[in-house]
């Protein structure tokens, strides 16, 4: 540091090289990138599997989240390193495309980079390592297709779907209720699925939660649950064969768009204004009654006078309903969203067999159930739990189960879990490496070793001896030529995942391998890290 003076004689400090240049090249850059990615992967490694540990994340405003969902952990972590952010994006991509396997994909990518680091230190060029990984990835995907099996299901026999969703939920906090939640998720997906096109629109499944009750009280509602109640306490709470007017226009007099001023200097003028307002409300209510509506659901609010008038005219109403919920109600009831009262007609009304208000617990929180809808293509999973944290974690778990069920409807091919698929493709890649004459064979063997990281982490998280357990299962797979043998995490007594009913979707496992390989190739090809102040 040096002391200097400005033109007024005031001293100030000069700090030499305050914008320090930063540039890392070559092997040092690759090692730094690999270290950052490995650090992120190690955080998630202990959360893998049915007995994986949970992470407690505290936000800057003091909110606490406890979860073992990889995508949620990485989403809420404040990752500064750019390669670390790449791993976050990797997990997010897996979550967006598949919905499950967000922890496994990061652990696999971290293991691949760990093995690549050894090869780079031996002097093998990163491009050759990346090419070897690409070759191994293709063999792994082909092997997954060979060892996969298909199962038949229909609307009346969906047990295989339930078993697969149970595998997903077994590693979550909600594992004790995995059977009930898996059945709810599968029924919800089948309710909105287009089986002819083999497609599912998950936007039609609303997941709603309310604090109170037990997790076992979670239910599937064939219709919509809205966290609102009737706008007036004396309105009927139970409406059968409801005809619903879905409005995005408010129950209030029109307001001039220009600046205006109203002078009221007598009782007569005030009464005239009041009568005029009442006439507006009367006309609006009458328009709804004339088209045959027995329930009004409005996006906006209405004042006490309108509310009182609606009650006296025998027209139940619900106010302040969100736009997304309005759309779901319109889809479920077959109604149309009406932006102006003048456009309200009988054919735009939605139809529901039953609309009821339900209260919960000692606090008497109320919610509105719209059931037996004309078009049951929209359903609601209503989650109960002891606290907000439990409900949020259950929502995340149910989302994973919904995604797995959706993927199985798209493609009903499965592979077996417990690390059995990883061990099988590891053996296949290792065998294929012997036939490759070039340097890539080293990268392929490294790829095979990296795949062992998943079953090893499963064994470690289950309290087993990781190396002994892995080698025993691997030897058994080779001896019996059975690709369904994995890690017995639940201590059932058999390594055969087919007997344990531990499934994973084929497209999810393929995506996991391919995404991890692509990101690792990208990281290996970075040989120069330049900060903005380097030039």
VEXDREN-2710 file (C-alpha; in Angstrom, 1 decimal):
% VEXDREN-2710
k/r/px/py/pz
1/UNK/0.0/0.0/0.0
2/UNK/1.1/3.6/-0.6
3/UNK/-0.3/6.9/0.8
4/UNK/-1.1/9.6/-1.7
5/UNK/-2.8/13.1/-1.6
6/UNK/-5.4/14.6/-3.9
7/UNK/-5.5/18.2/-5.1
8/UNK/-7.1/19.3/-1.9
9/UNK/-4.4/17.7/0.3
10/UNK/-6.7/14.8/1.5
11/UNK/-4.8/11.5/1.9
12/UNK/-6.1/8.3/0.2
13/UNK/-4.7/4.8/0.0
14/UNK/-3.6/3.1/-3.2
15/UNK/-3.7/-0.7/-3.1
16/UNK/-1.4/-2.2/-5.7
17/UNK/-2.9/-4.8/-8.1
18/UNK/-6.3/-4.4/-6.6
19/UNK/-7.8/-6.0/-9.8
20/UNK/-5.7/-9.2/-9.6
21/UNK/-5.6/-11.0/-12.9
22/UNK/-6.7/-14.6/-12.8
23/UNK/-6.1/-17.2/-15.6
24/UNK/-5.7/-20.9/-15.2
25/UNK/-4.6/-23.0/-18.1
26/UNK/-4.0/-26.6/-19.2
27/UNK/-3.9/-29.4/-16.7
28/UNK/-4.3/-27.0/-13.7
29/UNK/-7.6/-25.7/-15.2
30/UNK/-8.9/-29.2/-15.7
31/UNK/-7.9/-30.3/-12.2
32/UNK/-9.6/-27.2/-10.7
33/UNK/-12.8/-27.9/-12.7
34/UNK/-12.8/-31.5/-11.7
35/UNK/-12.3/-30.6/-8.0
36/UNK/-15.3/-28.3/-8.1
37/UNK/-17.5/-30.9/-9.7
38/UNK/-16.3/-33.6/-7.3
39/UNK/-17.1/-31.4/-4.3
40/UNK/-20.7/-31.0/-5.4
41/UNK/-21.0/-34.8/-6.1
42/UNK/-19.6/-35.7/-2.7
43/UNK/-22.3/-33.6/-1.0
44/UNK/-25.0/-35.7/-2.7
45/UNK/-23.3/-39.0/-2.5
46/UNK/-24.5/-39.7/1.1
47/UNK/-28.1/-39.0/0.0
48/UNK/-28.3/-41.8/-2.5
49/UNK/-30.5/-44.8/-1.9
50/UNK/-33.3/-45.9/0.3
51/UNK/-31.2/-45.3/3.5
52/UNK/-29.5/-42.2/2.2
53/UNK/-29.0/-39.3/4.6
54/UNK/-31.0/-36.1/4.5
55/UNK/-29.6/-32.5/4.1
56/UNK/-30.8/-29.6/6.1
57/UNK/-30.6/-26.3/4.1
58/UNK/-31.1/-23.0/5.8
59/UNK/-31.9/-20.0/3.6
60/UNK/-30.7/-16.4/4.2
61/UNK/-34.1/-15.5/5.7
62/UNK/-34.0/-18.4/8.2
63/UNK/-36.3/-20.9/6.4
64/UNK/-35.2/-24.5/6.9
65/UNK/-35.6/-27.3/4.3
66/UNK/-34.9/-30.9/5.1
67/UNK/-34.7/-33.2/2.0
68/UNK/-32.7/-35.8/0.2
69/UNK/-33.9/-34.9/-3.2
70/UNK/-30.8/-34.0/-5.3
71/UNK/-32.5/-31.4/-7.4
72/UNK/-33.9/-29.6/-4.4
73/UNK/-30.6/-29.7/-2.5
74/UNK/-28.6/-28.2/-5.5
75/UNK/-31.4/-25.7/-6.2
76/UNK/-31.2/-24.2/-2.7
77/UNK/-27.5/-24.3/-2.4
78/UNK/-25.7/-21.1/-3.2
79/UNK/-23.1/-22.4/-5.6
80/UNK/-20.6/-19.7/-6.8
81/UNK/-18.2/-21.8/-8.9
82/UNK/-19.2/-22.0/-12.6
83/UNK/-18.5/-25.8/-12.8
84/UNK/-20.5/-26.3/-9.7
85/UNK/-23.4/-24.4/-11.4
86/UNK/-23.0/-26.8/-14.3
87/UNK/-23.6/-29.7/-12.0
88/UNK/-26.7/-27.9/-10.7
89/UNK/-28.0/-27.5/-14.3
90/UNK/-27.2/-31.2/-14.8
91/UNK/-29.5/-32.2/-11.9
92/UNK/-32.1/-29.7/-13.1
93/UNK/-32.1/-31.2/-16.6
94/UNK/-32.6/-34.7/-15.2
95/UNK/-35.5/-33.4/-13.0
96/UNK/-37.1/-31.6/-15.9
97/UNK/-36.9/-34.5/-18.3
98/UNK/-37.4/-37.5/-16.1
99/UNK/-38.3/-36.3/-12.6
100/UNK/-36.2/-38.9/-10.8
101/UNK/-32.5/-39.9/-10.6
102/UNK/-31.4/-36.3/-9.8
103/UNK/-28.9/-37.5/-7.1
104/UNK/-27.7/-40.5/-9.2
105/UNK/-26.8/-38.4/-12.2
106/UNK/-24.6/-36.0/-10.2
107/UNK/-22.9/-38.9/-8.4
108/UNK/-22.2/-40.7/-11.7
109/UNK/-20.8/-37.5/-13.2
110/UNK/-18.6/-36.9/-10.2
111/UNK/-17.2/-40.5/-10.4
112/UNK/-16.5/-40.2/-14.1
113/UNK/-14.5/-37.0/-13.5
114/UNK/-12.7/-38.6/-10.6
115/UNK/-11.5/-41.5/-12.8
116/UNK/-10.7/-39.0/-15.6
117/UNK/-8.4/-37.1/-13.3
118/UNK/-6.2/-40.2/-12.9
119/UNK/-5.9/-40.6/-16.7
120/UNK/-5.1/-36.9/-17.2
121/UNK/-2.2/-37.2/-14.7
122/UNK/-0.9/-40.2/-16.7
123/UNK/-0.6/-37.9/-19.7
124/UNK/-3.6/-39.1/-21.7
125/UNK/-5.1/-36.2/-23.7
126/UNK/-8.5/-35.0/-22.5
127/UNK/-10.0/-35.5/-26.0
128/UNK/-9.0/-39.1/-26.0
129/UNK/-10.6/-39.6/-22.6
130/UNK/-13.8/-37.8/-23.8
131/UNK/-13.9/-40.1/-26.9
132/UNK/-13.4/-43.2/-24.8
133/UNK/-16.3/-42.1/-22.5
134/UNK/-18.5/-41.5/-25.5
135/UNK/-17.8/-45.0/-26.8
136/UNK/-18.5/-46.5/-23.4
137/UNK/-21.7/-44.5/-23.0
138/UNK/-23.1/-46.0/-26.3
139/UNK/-22.2/-49.5/-25.1
140/UNK/-23.8/-48.8/-21.7
141/UNK/-27.1/-47.6/-23.3
142/UNK/-27.2/-50.6/-25.6
143/UNK/-26.6/-52.9/-22.7
144/UNK/-29.4/-51.2/-20.7
145/UNK/-31.8/-51.9/-23.6
146/UNK/-30.8/-55.6/-23.7
147/UNK/-31.3/-56.2/-19.9
148/UNK/-34.5/-54.2/-19.8
149/UNK/-37.9/-55.9/-19.5
150/UNK/-41.4/-54.8/-20.4
151/UNK/-44.5/-55.2/-18.3
152/UNK/-48.1/-55.0/-19.3
153/UNK/-50.5/-52.8/-17.5
154/UNK/-54.0/-51.3/-18.0
155/UNK/-56.4/-49.1/-16.1
156/UNK/-57.7/-52.0/-14.1
157/UNK/-54.3/-53.7/-13.4
158/UNK/-51.8/-51.0/-12.5
159/UNK/-49.8/-52.9/-9.9
160/UNK/-46.5/-52.8/-11.8
161/UNK/-46.8/-49.0/-12.0
162/UNK/-47.4/-48.8/-8.2
163/UNK/-44.3/-51.1/-7.6
164/UNK/-42.1/-48.8/-9.6
165/UNK/-43.4/-45.6/-7.9
166/UNK/-42.8/-47.3/-4.5
167/UNK/-39.1/-47.8/-5.5
168/UNK/-38.9/-44.0/-6.1
169/UNK/-40.6/-43.2/-2.7
170/UNK/-38.6/-45.7/-0.7
171/UNK/-35.6/-43.3/-0.5
172/UNK/-37.7/-40.3/0.7
173/UNK/-38.8/-39.2/4.2
174/UNK/-42.3/-40.3/3.3
175/UNK/-41.1/-43.9/2.8
176/UNK/-43.4/-45.3/5.6
177/UNK/-46.5/-44.3/3.5
178/UNK/-45.0/-45.3/0.1
179/UNK/-47.7/-47.8/-0.8
180/UNK/-50.5/-45.3/-0.3
181/UNK/-48.7/-42.4/-2.0
182/UNK/-47.6/-44.6/-4.9
183/UNK/-51.2/-45.7/-5.5
184/UNK/-52.5/-42.1/-5.4
185/UNK/-49.8/-41.0/-7.9
186/UNK/-50.6/-43.8/-10.3
187/UNK/-54.3/-43.2/-10.1
188/UNK/-53.8/-39.5/-10.7
189/UNK/-51.6/-40.1/-13.8
190/UNK/-54.0/-42.6/-15.2
191/UNK/-56.9/-40.2/-14.7
192/UNK/-55.3/-37.5/-16.9
193/UNK/-53.3/-39.8/-19.3
194/UNK/-54.0/-40.2/-23.0
195/UNK/-53.2/-43.9/-23.3
196/UNK/-53.8/-43.9/-27.1
197/UNK/-51.1/-41.3/-27.6
198/UNK/-49.1/-42.6/-24.6
199/UNK/-48.8/-39.1/-23.2
200/UNK/-49.5/-37.4/-19.8
201/UNK/-50.0/-33.7/-19.1
202/UNK/-48.8/-33.3/-15.5
203/UNK/-50.2/-29.7/-15.5
204/UNK/-53.6/-31.3/-15.1
205/UNK/-52.6/-32.8/-11.7
206/UNK/-52.7/-30.2/-9.0
207/UNK/-50.8/-30.9/-5.8
208/UNK/-52.3/-29.1/-2.9
209/UNK/-51.2/-29.2/0.8
210/UNK/-52.7/-28.1/4.1
211/UNK/-51.0/-28.3/7.5
212/UNK/-52.9/-30.5/9.9
213/UNK/-53.9/-34.1/10.1
214/UNK/-51.6/-37.1/9.3
215/UNK/-49.7/-38.1/6.2
216/UNK/-52.1/-41.1/5.9
217/UNK/-54.9/-38.6/5.4
218/UNK/-53.5/-37.6/2.0
219/UNK/-56.2/-38.2/-0.6
220/UNK/-56.8/-38.1/-4.4
221/UNK/-59.8/-35.9/-5.4
222/UNK/-61.2/-36.5/-8.9
223/UNK/-61.8/-32.8/-9.4
224/UNK/-60.3/-29.6/-8.0
225/UNK/-59.5/-28.5/-4.4
226/UNK/-59.3/-24.8/-4.0
227/UNK/-57.9/-23.2/-0.8
228/UNK/-60.9/-20.8/-0.6
229/UNK/-64.3/-20.8/1.0
230/UNK/-67.7/-19.3/0.2
231/UNK/-67.6/-15.5/0.3
232/UNK/-70.4/-15.3/2.8
233/UNK/-70.8/-17.5/5.9
234/UNK/-74.5/-18.0/5.3
235/UNK/-74.2/-19.2/1.8
236/UNK/-74.9/-23.0/1.2
237/UNK/-71.8/-25.2/1.8
238/UNK/-73.1/-28.1/-0.3
239/UNK/-74.3/-27.7/-3.9
240/UNK/-75.3/-30.7/-6.0
241/UNK/-75.5/-30.6/-9.8
242/UNK/-73.7/-27.2/-9.8
243/UNK/-73.6/-25.0/-12.8
244/UNK/-70.5/-22.8/-12.4
245/UNK/-70.0/-19.4/-13.9
246/UNK/-66.2/-18.8/-14.1
247/UNK/-65.5/-15.1/-14.2
248/UNK/-62.5/-12.9/-14.6
249/UNK/-64.6/-9.7/-14.2
250/UNK/-65.2/-8.1/-10.8
251/UNK/-68.6/-7.6/-9.1
252/UNK/-68.3/-3.9/-8.9
253/UNK/-69.5/-0.8/-10.8
254/UNK/-67.5/0.3/-13.8
255/UNK/-64.8/2.9/-13.0
256/UNK/-64.1/5.8/-15.4
257/UNK/-60.6/5.6/-16.9
258/UNK/-60.2/9.4/-16.8
259/UNK/-59.8/11.5/-13.7
260/UNK/-63.2/12.3/-12.2
261/UNK/-64.8/14.0/-9.2
262/UNK/-68.3/13.4/-7.8
263/UNK/-69.8/16.1/-5.6
264/UNK/-72.4/14.7/-3.2
265/UNK/-74.0/17.6/-1.2
266/UNK/-77.3/16.2/-0.3
267/UNK/-79.0/13.0/1.0
268/UNK/-80.9/12.6/-2.2
269/UNK/-77.8/12.5/-4.4
270/UNK/-76.2/10.0/-2.1
271/UNK/-79.3/7.8/-2.2
272/UNK/-79.4/8.1/-6.0
273/UNK/-75.7/7.0/-6.2
274/UNK/-76.4/4.1/-3.8
275/UNK/-79.4/3.0/-5.9
276/UNK/-77.4/3.2/-9.1
277/UNK/-74.7/1.0/-7.6
278/UNK/-77.3/-1.4/-6.3
279/UNK/-78.8/-1.6/-9.8
280/UNK/-75.3/-2.5/-11.2
281/UNK/-75.0/-5.3/-8.7
282/UNK/-78.6/-6.4/-9.3
283/UNK/-78.0/-6.6/-13.1
284/UNK/-74.8/-8.5/-12.7
285/UNK/-76.4/-11.1/-10.3
286/UNK/-79.5/-11.3/-12.5
287/UNK/-77.4/-12.0/-15.6
288/UNK/-75.7/-14.9/-13.7
289/UNK/-79.2/-16.2/-12.5
290/UNK/-80.7/-15.8/-16.0
291/UNK/-78.2/-18.2/-17.6
292/UNK/-78.8/-20.8/-14.9
293/UNK/-75.7/-20.5/-12.8
294/UNK/-75.9/-21.9/-9.3
295/UNK/-72.3/-21.0/-8.3
296/UNK/-70.0/-18.1/-9.2
297/UNK/-66.2/-18.4/-9.1
298/UNK/-64.6/-15.1/-9.5
299/UNK/-60.9/-14.2/-10.0
300/UNK/-61.4/-10.8/-8.3
301/UNK/-63.1/-9.7/-5.1
302/UNK/-66.4/-8.0/-4.5
303/UNK/-67.4/-5.6/-1.7
304/UNK/-69.7/-6.3/1.2
305/UNK/-72.8/-5.0/-0.5
306/UNK/-72.3/-7.2/-3.5
307/UNK/-71.6/-10.1/-1.2
308/UNK/-74.7/-9.5/0.8
309/UNK/-76.8/-9.2/-2.3
310/UNK/-75.4/-12.4/-3.7
311/UNK/-76.4/-14.2/-0.5
312/UNK/-79.9/-12.8/-0.5
313/UNK/-80.5/-13.6/-4.1
314/UNK/-79.4/-17.2/-3.4
315/UNK/-76.3/-17.3/-5.6
316/UNK/-73.3/-18.8/-3.8
317/UNK/-69.9/-17.2/-4.8
318/UNK/-66.2/-17.8/-4.3
319/UNK/-63.8/-14.8/-4.7
320/UNK/-60.1/-14.3/-5.2
321/UNK/-59.4/-17.6/-7.0
322/UNK/-56.0/-17.6/-8.8
323/UNK/-55.7/-17.7/-12.6
324/UNK/-54.1/-21.2/-12.7
325/UNK/-56.8/-22.6/-10.5
326/UNK/-59.5/-21.0/-12.7
327/UNK/-58.0/-22.7/-15.7
328/UNK/-58.0/-26.1/-14.0
329/UNK/-61.6/-25.6/-12.9
330/UNK/-62.6/-24.7/-16.4
331/UNK/-60.8/-27.8/-17.8
332/UNK/-62.4/-30.1/-15.2
333/UNK/-65.9/-28.8/-15.4
334/UNK/-65.9/-28.2/-19.2
335/UNK/-66.7/-24.5/-18.6
336/UNK/-65.4/-21.4/-20.3
337/UNK/-63.6/-18.5/-18.6
338/UNK/-65.8/-15.4/-19.1
339/UNK/-64.1/-11.9/-19.1
340/UNK/-67.3/-9.8/-19.3
341/UNK/-70.8/-10.3/-17.9
342/UNK/-72.3/-9.5/-21.3
343/UNK/-70.6/-12.6/-22.8
344/UNK/-72.0/-15.0/-20.1
345/UNK/-74.2/-17.6/-21.7
346/UNK/-75.6/-21.0/-20.6
347/UNK/-73.2/-23.0/-22.8
348/UNK/-70.2/-21.4/-21.1
349/UNK/-71.1/-22.7/-17.6
350/UNK/-69.1/-25.5/-16.1
351/UNK/-70.8/-28.5/-14.6
352/UNK/-69.9/-30.4/-11.4
353/UNK/-71.9/-33.1/-9.6
354/UNK/-70.9/-31.8/-6.2
355/UNK/-69.4/-28.7/-4.8
356/UNK/-68.8/-28.8/-1.0
357/UNK/-66.9/-26.8/1.5
358/UNK/-64.9/-28.8/4.0
359/UNK/-63.4/-27.6/7.3
360/UNK/-60.3/-29.1/8.9
361/UNK/-59.2/-29.6/12.5
362/UNK/-59.8/-27.3/15.5
363/UNK/-58.9/-24.1/13.5
364/UNK/-61.7/-24.8/11.1
365/UNK/-59.7/-24.0/8.0
366/UNK/-62.0/-24.3/5.0
367/UNK/-61.4/-25.5/1.5
368/UNK/-63.7/-26.0/-1.5
369/UNK/-64.0/-29.4/-3.2
370/UNK/-65.3/-29.4/-6.8
371/UNK/-66.0/-33.1/-7.6
372/UNK/-67.8/-35.3/-10.1
373/UNK/-66.8/-32.9/-12.8
374/UNK/-68.2/-33.1/-16.4
375/UNK/-64.6/-33.7/-17.6
376/UNK/-62.5/-35.4/-15.0
377/UNK/-59.2/-34.7/-16.9
378/UNK/-58.1/-32.6/-13.9
379/UNK/-57.4/-34.1/-10.5
380/UNK/-56.0/-32.9/-7.2
381/UNK/-53.7/-34.7/-4.8
382/UNK/-54.5/-33.2/-1.4
383/UNK/-51.6/-33.7/1.1
384/UNK/-51.9/-33.5/4.8
385/UNK/-49.0/-33.3/7.3
386/UNK/-48.0/-32.1/10.7
387/UNK/-46.0/-29.1/9.6
388/UNK/-45.1/-27.1/6.5
389/UNK/-41.7/-28.8/6.1
390/UNK/-43.3/-32.2/5.9
391/UNK/-45.9/-31.1/3.4
392/UNK/-43.2/-29.5/1.1
393/UNK/-41.1/-32.7/1.2
394/UNK/-44.1/-34.8/0.5
395/UNK/-45.0/-32.6/-2.5
396/UNK/-41.4/-33.1/-3.9
397/UNK/-41.7/-36.9/-3.4
398/UNK/-45.1/-37.1/-5.0
399/UNK/-43.8/-35.1/-8.0
400/UNK/-41.0/-37.7/-8.5
401/UNK/-43.6/-40.5/-8.3
402/UNK/-45.8/-38.8/-10.8
403/UNK/-42.9/-38.3/-13.2
404/UNK/-42.0/-42.0/-12.9
405/UNK/-45.5/-43.1/-13.7
406/UNK/-45.7/-40.7/-16.6
407/UNK/-42.4/-42.1/-18.0
408/UNK/-43.7/-45.7/-17.7
409/UNK/-46.8/-44.7/-19.7
410/UNK/-44.6/-43.2/-22.4
411/UNK/-42.3/-46.3/-22.4
412/UNK/-43.1/-49.3/-20.2
413/UNK/-39.6/-50.7/-20.3
414/UNK/-37.8/-51.1/-16.9
415/UNK/-34.5/-52.0/-15.5
416/UNK/-33.9/-53.2/-12.0
417/UNK/-32.5/-51.0/-9.3
418/UNK/-30.2/-51.5/-6.3
419/UNK/-27.2/-50.8/-8.5
420/UNK/-27.8/-54.0/-10.5
421/UNK/-28.1/-52.1/-13.8
422/UNK/-24.9/-50.1/-13.1
423/UNK/-23.0/-53.3/-12.3
424/UNK/-24.3/-55.0/-15.5
425/UNK/-23.3/-52.2/-17.8
426/UNK/-19.9/-51.8/-16.0
427/UNK/-19.2/-55.5/-16.8
428/UNK/-20.3/-55.0/-20.4
429/UNK/-18.1/-51.9/-20.9
430/UNK/-15.1/-53.5/-19.3
431/UNK/-15.5/-56.5/-21.6
432/UNK/-15.8/-54.2/-24.7
433/UNK/-12.7/-52.3/-23.6
434/UNK/-10.5/-55.3/-24.3
435/UNK/-11.5/-55.2/-28.0
436/UNK/-10.5/-51.5/-28.4
437/UNK/-6.9/-51.2/-29.7
438/UNK/-6.3/-47.5/-29.0
439/UNK/-5.8/-45.3/-25.9
440/UNK/-9.6/-45.1/-25.5
441/UNK/-9.6/-48.5/-23.9
442/UNK/-8.2/-46.9/-20.7
443/UNK/-11.0/-44.3/-20.7
444/UNK/-13.6/-47.1/-21.2
445/UNK/-12.2/-49.0/-18.2
446/UNK/-12.2/-45.8/-16.2
447/UNK/-15.9/-45.4/-17.2
448/UNK/-16.6/-49.0/-16.0
449/UNK/-14.9/-48.2/-12.7
450/UNK/-16.9/-45.0/-12.3
451/UNK/-20.2/-46.8/-12.7
452/UNK/-19.3/-48.9/-9.7
453/UNK/-19.6/-45.7/-7.6
454/UNK/-23.4/-45.9/-7.5
455/UNK/-23.7/-49.4/-6.0
456/UNK/-20.8/-48.7/-3.7
457/UNK/-22.5/-45.6/-2.4
458/UNK/-25.7/-47.6/-1.9
459/UNK/-23.9/-50.2/0.1
460/UNK/-22.0/-47.5/2.1
461/UNK/-25.2/-45.6/2.9
462/UNK/-26.9/-48.8/4.0
463/UNK/-24.2/-49.5/6.6
464/UNK/-22.7/-52.4/4.6
465/UNK/-19.0/-53.0/3.8
466/UNK/-18.9/-51.2/0.4
467/UNK/-16.0/-52.9/-1.3
468/UNK/-16.8/-56.4/0.0
469/UNK/-20.5/-56.1/-0.9
470/UNK/-19.8/-54.7/-4.4
471/UNK/-17.2/-57.4/-5.3
472/UNK/-19.5/-60.2/-4.0
473/UNK/-22.4/-59.0/-6.1
474/UNK/-20.3/-58.4/-9.1
475/UNK/-18.8/-61.9/-8.9
476/UNK/-22.3/-63.4/-8.4
477/UNK/-23.5/-61.5/-11.6
478/UNK/-20.7/-62.9/-13.6
479/UNK/-21.1/-66.4/-12.2
480/UNK/-24.9/-66.6/-12.6
481/UNK/-25.1/-64.3/-15.7
482/UNK/-28.0/-62.6/-13.9
483/UNK/-28.1/-58.8/-14.5
484/UNK/-30.9/-58.4/-11.8
485/UNK/-28.5/-58.8/-8.9
486/UNK/-27.9/-55.6/-6.9
487/UNK/-27.2/-54.3/-3.4
488/UNK/-29.6/-55.6/-0.7
489/UNK/-30.1/-52.1/0.9
490/UNK/-33.2/-53.1/2.8
491/UNK/-31.6/-56.3/4.2
492/UNK/-34.4/-58.5/2.8
493/UNK/-32.1/-61.4/2.4
494/UNK/-31.8/-61.6/-1.4
495/UNK/-29.7/-59.7/-3.9
496/UNK/-32.2/-60.4/-6.7
497/UNK/-34.0/-57.0/-7.4
498/UNK/-36.6/-58.8/-9.4
499/UNK/-37.8/-60.6/-6.3
500/UNK/-37.5/-57.4/-4.2
501/UNK/-39.7/-55.5/-6.8
502/UNK/-37.1/-52.7/-7.1
503/UNK/-37.6/-51.1/-10.6
504/UNK/-36.4/-48.1/-12.4
505/UNK/-37.6/-46.7/-15.8
506/UNK/-35.3/-47.5/-18.8
507/UNK/-35.6/-44.0/-20.2
508/UNK/-34.7/-42.5/-16.9
509/UNK/-31.5/-44.6/-16.5
510/UNK/-30.5/-44.0/-20.1
511/UNK/-31.0/-40.3/-19.7
512/UNK/-28.9/-40.4/-16.5
513/UNK/-25.9/-42.1/-18.3
514/UNK/-26.1/-39.9/-21.4
515/UNK/-26.5/-36.6/-19.5
516/UNK/-23.6/-37.4/-17.1
517/UNK/-21.4/-38.3/-20.1
518/UNK/-22.2/-35.2/-22.0
519/UNK/-21.5/-32.9/-19.0
520/UNK/-18.2/-34.7/-18.2
521/UNK/-17.1/-34.3/-21.8
522/UNK/-17.8/-30.6/-21.7
523/UNK/-15.8/-30.2/-18.4
524/UNK/-12.8/-32.2/-19.8
525/UNK/-12.6/-30.0/-22.9
526/UNK/-12.2/-26.8/-20.8
527/UNK/-8.5/-26.1/-20.6
528/UNK/-8.5/-22.3/-20.0
529/UNK/-10.4/-20.5/-17.3
530/UNK/-10.3/-16.7/-17.8
531/UNK/-11.8/-14.2/-15.4
532/UNK/-13.1/-10.8/-16.7
533/UNK/-10.1/-9.0/-15.4
534/UNK/-7.5/-11.2/-17.0
535/UNK/-6.9/-8.9/-20.0
END
